[in-house]
Amino acid sequence: MAGLVTVGRFAPTPSGRMHLGNVFAALLAWLSVRSRDGEMVLRMEDLDTQRTSAEYAETLRRDLGWLGLDYDRETPAQSTRKNAYDRAFRQLEELGLVYPCYCTRSQLHSVNAPHLSDGTYVYPGTCRNLTDGERARFARPPAWRVRVDDRQWVVQDWVQGEYRCVLSRDCGDMVIRRADGVYVYQLAVTVDDGEAGVTEVVRGMDLLSSAPRQMYLQELLGLPHPEYAHVPMLLAADGRRLSKRDKDLDLGELQKHLKPEQLMGWLSHAAGLIDRPEPVSPRELTKEFSWEKIRGDHIFADTQALLNMG
Ligand code: GLU
């Protein structure tokens, strides 16, 4: 990609305080961009207006500042982007790939429905070929799906290596707009990353299986594919995934015990970037950073040792 400007992004969901895993992914996203003098974009992913709030968004901006992870611009929050998503929806409709789906949640999750080993539900195409007459008989508003095909997608992930996916087998036709009119994450992310000119997507490994879906939508919408890096998840000592529910590890709590340099040192040591968990600033780390050093598997976080550093 010589000659092209690197553009990365933070795409947090403002539904609570960042936890250790969010900070870890944000640090790596920032280092990847800043080590190549790239541009960093912030975007609030607040499609779920019930769970997100402007207060949390403001706290997130402040927390990024405290961590020393700066950004160059903030693009409009997803809750304000309905027109852009409508345009993309029409574009997909014009390709003849969009159809209404009337399945209820219980139909979709019935025991007969196919599931992958990871629990992902594969849509069997129930409403794919309904006639207009059959559609007219449903009295409720439909969700809208885009048809997928049986090509194999290969994500060349900077951390996880090759990840392969056949959408027709592994996911089925994808919902892009819910019955209540709200656009789904996959479509919104694709449109927003494309419009912001994002060249690399760095996020938690839990979203690896979303990459092929987004690559498919990018192709349909005429958008370039970014590079991908899905970084390891941080696990508690008992193997449980750290999440926003683990209040003890959110940034509010961590700030009471630690200086930002201590937290950065501990995280970059966990990532394999430095030999000892000594205090360090993100700026100093840009010299050490290389994706080759980042391990792909889960990281067990000895959070007690972390808190004891303070
Ligand atoms: N908003 C998502 C999250 O906070 C991240 C989505 C993405 O990076 O594509 O988990």
Boltz pocket constraint, residues with backbone or C-beta under 6 A from the ligand:
constraints:
  - pocket:
      binder: B
      contacts: [[A, 11], [A, 12], [A, 13], [A, 45], [A, 189], [A, 202], [A, 203], [A, 207]]
      max_distance: 6.0
